[in-house]
Amino acid sequence: MSANCDLLPYAEHRNTSRVEIGEYQDEVPDGMWLDKSPDSSKNTSPPGYQIVVETPTGNAEYEDDINVLASSTQPLRMDFEDTKDDDEDEEKDDEDPHKPRGNWGGRFDFLVSLLGYSVGLGNVWRFPYLAYQNGGGAFVIPFIIMLILVGIPLMFMEMAFGQYASLGPTAIFGKFCPLFHGLGFGMVIISGVVSLYYNVILAWTIFYIAATFTSVLPWEHCDPQWATHECYSYADADNCATFNGSVYLNATCMFPNTTEEFSYLKELAHNATKKTPAEDYFENYVLELSDGIDNVGPVKWQLLLCLLLAWLIVFACLSRGVQSFGKVAYFTALFPYVVLFILLIRGVTLPGSVDGIKFYLTPEWHRLGKAKVWVEAAVQIFFSLSPAWGGLIALASYNKFNNNCFKDALIVSIGNISTSIFAGIVIFAIVGYLAHELDQGVGDVVAQGAGLAFMVYPEVVTRLPISPLWSFLFFFMLLTLGLGSMFAISETCITGITDLFPQWRRRKWAVVLGFAIFGTIVGLPMTTKGGMYILQLMDTYAASWSVFIFASLESLLIGWVYGADRFCKDIEQMIGPRSRLFKLIFKIFWCFLSPATLMFLLFFNWIQYKPIEYAGEPYPMWADALGWMLSLTPVIVVVGMSVYKIFTTHDEGKTFWQKIKFLSQPHASWGPANTKNRYDSVTVQYTP
């Protein structure tokens, strides 16, 4: 019995092994491997094996040969043909197939890295604002429900997927479902684009950290160098008010000569548009913001230096692979909790902090009847845990085969929501203090995103004793939070590259260096005076609706094409037997609830679409079109690679749909990377 190894695509992956059936010896065809039989202990001869067959339906040429092997009652055994001529390095690689890729130094390395990936800037500067806008404490209910419906199932699915095959996104889909090989490339493109602008935000935090090394924070007062006529320093206004007959206007303490002039200036000051020094400092000094994306202006050398430093940190921490990444993650993932705890203790001692916390946690139950609240909860969960970005697959691919990824998914999911709620308490305690100081409502001073991090909080710390210290702690916390996510996003791209070109793994530092140089060059436009507009454009479109499509497609491929039952068996092979209820619940999630929820979010996203704008000013039409092109690029890559696969699969006699069916089946090389784990498969996988 002989076999033609061109039976399946990618013949270069042929892995034939010699077997012995009684006196009959021959080669196992490509697409088969030997598998230790569950009842091999009953065999009287040396260890019994049975054939596991991974081959498309309808290959009659090999059916007789396969049936002889699969139906044989004689014990089969592997002939490893150990010879003295075997290369020692190859033997070591056989013992540890993860060695060329590297793996985590320990289970906790992976856990803290995953926690750092999922707990990022959005937990601190987006979740608190969403909770305030969508029912306060009541928002936690849809948040938890969406975590169960979408977050945990997708996170567990992707982690198990990557861990089972020990491959990153660019390689895993080519073996799992060749028709959708491009899906992994689309995920890496999304992560790559996000990494480009995410590191620019970290460059801003580095800029602010450097600015805190002074006795007086530069944004405490309205400096004529960058302040506008709308700049209003409440501290200076309070000082001005100590003088009788004075009026604080246009960042100046004025002393009118007449009562009429005093009344006039007082009315002007009351009706004037006010901006805090922190706002003017961020927009007019840090960014030197231009009047629109049409006018980007020159590069700001200070921001460029900060961007170079940010990429240098990424290079230093990732150049030695996940071993160095895992160790650094202990600091980047855990230090922010120390700072949050310190800020909480300081915050609750400030006047007005209790009002801020009450404002944040007081539930507005009637809000739960609005669809928008549930959508916001689902979107926050989705972008916080980051399924369909490729990161979960990439990080889990460095796990040991028997790591309990389900337990890790639960721990990180619970850690994510706990951090979000805790960070909200800290932020609103501080915002409550600011509202008290300004004699305004909490809702009037709260903000989200960059507005909270670079405008509201900097204004708060100017009113605290030792303000540079509190400013340093806050921005250093933001930096470590951001780096935890940035490391994982970058590692996703680097893993994608080295899985495509395994020969580069031995010089991974060079791959990381090239990625950092590329990121710096492409990030240059975002260090210009119009960089904020470019960054917001990328942030709005890069990881928007395309990730919903990818997550839905991935869930359908695993649940329906590959088969939820089969995937559950793969999981049991890694983490041990699961109850019927456990498997039933996740089958329902993967096959029905999660895809349905994702498609609803996708359509809701399209229905609610509004053209992008900054500070109320819409972007020009060409910029909006550019954003849509950015969103479509990953999807076009997936579709393009699928079409290419179909038309380059040469198999005479096969119709178009037969080719699609053929390419939708796992490739012969699909399975655990470790040969021993392949032998531990549980049953014959041949469909006659």
FENDAFEN-V546119 format. One record per pair of residues at least 4 apart in sequence whose C-alpha atoms are under 7 Angstrom apart, sorted by sequence separation. I is the first residue (numbers start at 1). J is the second residue. If there is no record, write none. Layout:
BEGIN
i;j
I;J
I;J
END
This chain:
BEGIN
i;j
20;24
21;25
28;32
36;40
59;63
62;66
63;67
64;68
65;69
66;70
67;71
68;72
87;91
88;92
89;93
90;94
91;95
92;96
93;97
98;102
105;109
107;111
108;112
109;113
110;114
111;115
112;116
113;117
114;118
115;119
116;120
119;123
121;125
122;126
123;127
124;128
126;130
127;131
128;132
129;133
130;134
131;135
132;136
135;139
139;143
140;144
141;145
142;146
143;147
144;148
145;149
146;150
147;151
148;152
149;153
150;154
151;155
152;156
153;157
154;158
155;159
156;160
157;161
158;162
159;163
160;164
161;165
162;166
167;171
168;172
169;173
171;175
172;176
173;177
174;178
177;181
182;186
183;187
184;188
185;189
186;190
187;191
188;192
189;193
190;194
191;195
192;196
194;198
195;199
197;201
198;202
199;203
200;204
201;205
202;206
203;207
204;208
205;209
206;210
207;211
208;212
223;227
227;231
233;237
234;238
235;239
236;240
237;241
238;242
248;252
249;253
257;261
258;262
259;263
260;264
261;265
262;266
263;267
264;268
265;269
266;270
267;271
268;272
275;279
276;280
277;281
278;282
279;283
280;284
281;285
282;286
283;287
284;288
291;295
300;304
301;305
302;306
303;307
304;308
305;309
306;310
307;311
308;312
309;313
310;314
311;315
312;316
313;317
314;318
315;319
318;322
320;324
321;325
322;326
323;327
324;328
325;329
328;332
329;333
330;334
331;335
335;339
336;340
337;341
338;342
339;343
340;344
341;345
342;346
343;347
344;348
345;349
346;350
352;356
353;357
354;358
355;359
356;360
357;361
358;362
371;375
372;376
373;377
374;378
375;379
376;380
377;381
378;382
379;383
380;384
381;385
382;386
390;394
391;395
392;396
393;397
399;403
404;408
405;409
406;410
407;411
408;412
409;413
410;414
411;415
412;416
413;417
414;418
415;419
416;420
417;421
418;422
419;423
420;424
421;425
422;426
423;427
424;428
425;429
426;430
427;431
428;432
429;433
430;434
431;435
432;436
433;437
434;438
435;439
436;440
440;444
442;446
447;451
448;452
449;453
450;454
451;455
452;456
453;457
454;458
455;459
456;460
457;461
458;462
466;470
467;471
468;472
469;473
470;474
471;475
472;476
473;477
474;478
475;479
476;480
477;481
478;482
479;483
480;484
481;485
482;486
483;487
484;488
485;489
486;490
487;491
488;492
489;493
490;494
491;495
492;496
493;497
494;498
495;499
496;500
497;501
498;502
504;508
507;511
508;512
509;513
510;514
511;515
512;516
513;517
514;518
515;519
516;520
517;521
518;522
519;523
520;524
523;527
527;531
530;534
531;535
532;536
533;537
534;538
535;539
536;540
537;541
538;542
540;544
543;547
545;549
546;550
547;551
548;552
549;553
550;554
551;555
552;556
553;557
554;558
555;559
556;560
557;561
558;562
559;563
560;564
562;566
563;567
564;568
565;569
566;570
567;571
568;572
569;573
570;574
571;575
572;576
578;582
579;583
580;584
581;585
582;586
583;587
584;588
585;589
586;590
587;591
588;592
589;593
590;594
591;595
592;596
593;597
594;598
595;599
596;600
597;601
598;602
599;603
600;604
601;605
602;606
603;607
604;608
605;609
613;617
614;618
619;623
620;624
621;625
622;626
623;627
624;628
625;629
626;630
627;631
628;632
629;633
632;636
633;637
634;638
635;639
636;640
637;641
638;642
639;643
640;644
641;645
642;646
643;647
644;648
645;649
654;658
655;659
656;660
657;661
658;662
659;663
660;664
661;665
666;670
674;678
675;679
676;680
677;681
6;11
20;25
43;48
98;103
104;109
122;127
131;136
134;139
146;151
147;152
162;167
167;172
173;178
212;217
222;227
241;246
248;253
256;261
275;280
281;286
282;287
283;288
284;289
290;295
348;353
368;373
382;387
387;392
435;440
447;452
451;456
452;457
462;467
526;531
556;561
557;562
558;563
559;564
572;577
578;583
588;593
589;594
590;595
613;618
619;624
654;659
672;677
5;11
19;25
93;99
104;110
131;137
162;168
240;246
247;253
248;254
256;262
283;289
290;296
318;324
347;353
348;354
367;373
435;441
461;467
498;504
525;531
526;532
558;564
572;578
612;618
613;619
672;678
19;26
40;47
173;180
174;181
246;253
247;254
317;324
318;325
435;442
498;505
612;619
671;678
18;26
19;27
40;48
131;139
173;181
240;248
246;254
247;255
317;325
526;534
5;14
18;27
40;49
222;231
246;255
461;470
526;535
17;27
18;28
173;183
245;255
246;256
432;442
435;445
461;471
16;27
17;28
37;48
173;184
222;233
237;248
317;328
431;442
16;28
36;48
37;49
221;233
612;624
16;29
36;49
37;50
240;253
458;471
611;624
646;659
16;30
35;49
36;50
170;184
646;660
15;30
34;49
35;50
169;184
170;185
431;446
568;583
14;30
34;50
35;51
169;185
34;51
35;52
494;511
33;51
34;52
51;69
233;251
247;265
494;512
32;51
33;52
51;70
231;250
232;251
247;266
32;52
33;53
50;70
230;250
231;251
249;269
32;53
229;250
248;269
31;53
32;54
229;251
31;54
564;587
2;26
5;29
31;55
1;26
2;27
5;30
3;29
49;75
50;76
434;460
48;75
49;76
48;76
49;77
559;587
48;77
222;251
45;75
47;77
559;590
560;591
43;75
559;591
555;590
556;591
555;591
555;595
232;274
230;273
231;274
232;275
233;276
552;595
230;274
231;275
232;276
233;277
230;275
231;276
232;277
231;277
552;598
552;599
231;280
227;277
548;598
22;74
228;280
21;74
227;280
21;75
226;280
548;602
21;76
222;277
226;281
20;76
221;277
19;76
20;77
220;277
545;602
19;77
219;277
226;284
19;78
219;278
226;285
18;78
19;79
18;79
219;281
1;65
357;425
360;428
357;428
356;428
357;429
356;429
354;429
356;431
353;429
356;432
353;430
355;432
347;426
353;432
352;432
353;433
348;429
352;433
344;426
347;429
351;433
340;423
343;426
347;430
350;433
352;436
351;436
546;631
340;426
356;442
541;627
541;628
544;631
542;630
538;627
541;630
542;631
546;635
537;627
541;631
391;488
391;489
394;492
207;306
203;303
206;306
391;492
394;495
390;492
203;306
203;307
200;307
203;310
199;307
202;310
199;310
339;473
339;477
336;477
336;480
336;481
332;480
333;481
332;481
332;483
333;484
332;484
329;484
388;547
388;550
388;551
387;551
403;574
404;575
282;454
402;574
403;575
314;487
401;574
402;575
279;455
278;455
278;458
278;459
319;508
320;509
319;509
319;512
318;512
315;512
191;389
315;513
190;389
187;388
188;389
315;516
187;389
188;390
187;390
311;516
184;390
308;520
113;326
116;329
307;520
110;326
113;329
116;332
109;326
112;329
116;333
104;322
105;323
109;327
112;330
115;333
103;322
104;323
103;323
112;333
169;390
104;326
137;360
304;527
136;360
137;361
169;393
303;527
136;361
137;362
138;363
168;393
169;394
136;362
137;363
138;364
168;394
375;601
136;363
138;365
167;394
300;527
132;360
135;363
136;364
299;527
300;528
135;364
168;397
299;528
300;529
135;365
151;381
167;397
298;528
299;529
146;377
151;382
162;393
166;397
297;528
298;529
135;367
142;374
146;378
155;387
161;393
162;394
166;398
296;528
297;529
134;367
154;387
159;392
163;396
296;529
297;530
143;377
147;381
151;385
158;392
159;393
162;396
163;397
296;530
142;377
143;378
158;393
162;397
163;398
295;530
296;531
163;399
159;396
164;401
293;530
163;401
292;530
134;373
290;529
289;529
290;530
293;533
288;529
289;530
292;533
293;534
220;462
287;529
160;405
159;405
156;405
156;406
217;468
156;409
215;468
155;409
214;468
213;468
212;468
152;409
152;410
212;471
212;472
152;413
209;472
119;384
118;384
209;475
118;385
208;475
209;476
118;386
205;475
205;479
202;479
202;482
195;486
127;420
104;398
195;489
103;398
104;399
195;490
102;398
103;399
123;419
124;420
128;424
111;408
115;412
119;416
123;420
118;416
191;489
124;423
124;424
192;493
191;493
188;492
188;493
188;496
129;447
129;448
126;448
125;448
126;449
196;519
125;449
170;496
197;523
125;452
168;495
169;496
196;523
125;453
168;496
171;499
171;500
170;500
168;499
197;535
194;542
193;542
190;542
190;543
121;478
121;481
120;481
121;482
120;482
116;481
120;485
117;484
118;485
116;484
117;485
116;485
117;488
101;505
100;505
160;571
153;586
153;589
153;590
149;589
149;593
150;594
190;634
149;594
189;634
186;634
186;635
186;637
186;638
182;637
183;638
182;638
180;638
182;641
181;641
182;642
180;642
179;642
179;645
179;663
178;663
179;664
177;663
178;664
177;664
177;665
177;666
176;666
175;666
176;667
175;667
175;669
176;670
175;670
165;671
166;672
164;671
165;672
166;673
164;672
165;673
97;673
97;674
56;662
55;668
54;668
57;687
52;683
53;684
54;685
55;686
57;688
52;684
53;685
54;686
51;684
52;685
53;686
31;668
30;668
31;669
35;678
36;679
35;679
36;680
38;682
34;679
35;680
35;681
13;669
END
